[in-house]
Amino acid sequence: MDTNLRSQIKNLSVSERILLAEEIWDSVAEENKSFVLSSSQKEELERRLELFNQNPNAGRNWEEIRSEFLL
C-alpha cells in the first residue's frame, strides 16, 4: 500500500476510518457476489434472526449507531 495513502488514512478520525472500512468492505462484497457461508455462519444468522423475531424492538437501528460515531 502506498505510504502517502497510509498517512492520509491515519489522519482521519476514528469514525471516518470506520466509515472508510465499511465502504471498502461494501466494494469487496459488490465485486464478489458469491460469498459462501459456512454452516456455523448460517446457524449464527438463523439464531440472530430468531432472536430478532422474538423481540424486534430490542437493540438500536443502524442510524442510531452511525450517528453515535459521527458526533
N, C-alpha and C positions, 0 to 999 in steps of 0.2 A: 504494500500500500504506500502511496505517496506520502512523504514526510510532511509536506505542506497540508495535505488533507487531514492527516492525524492532528496536527496542531490546530487546524480550524475546528475540528470536532471537539478537542479539549477545551476550546474557548466557549463552547456552547454551555448553556445552563443545564442542569440535570434534566429538567422537564423537556428541554429542546432535544437533548440526546435520546431520551426515551421515545419521543415522537419520531425522531430520525430512525431509531431502531425499528419502530413499528412500520414505518414507510419502507425500509429495506426489506423487512420480513414479508410485507404485502407484495412487494415486487418479485421476490423469490417465489412466493406461493402462486402468483399470477403466471409466471413462466413455467412452473412445474405443477400443472393442474392434476397430476396423477399421484397425489400423496396416497400411500398405502399405510393404513393404521394397523398396528399390531393388535392382537386380541386383548391384551391388557389395556391398551389405549381405548379400544372400543368399549370395554367393560367400564372404564372410568367415565367415559362420556355418557353411557347409559345410566350409571349411578348418579351422575350430576343432573341429568335430565329428570330422573325420578325425584330427586330432592327438590328440583325446581317445580315440578308438577305438584308436589305435596304442599309447597309454600312459595308461590310465585312472587310474593311481596318481600321475601327475605333478601337481604343484601342491598346493594346500590346499583343503579344503572350506570352505563358507560359515561354518560355526560357528567354525572356527579363525580365520578372518579377522575375523569380527564380534567375537569375544571379545578380539582384539588392540586393537580400538578402544574397547572398553568397560572397559578396565582402570581 
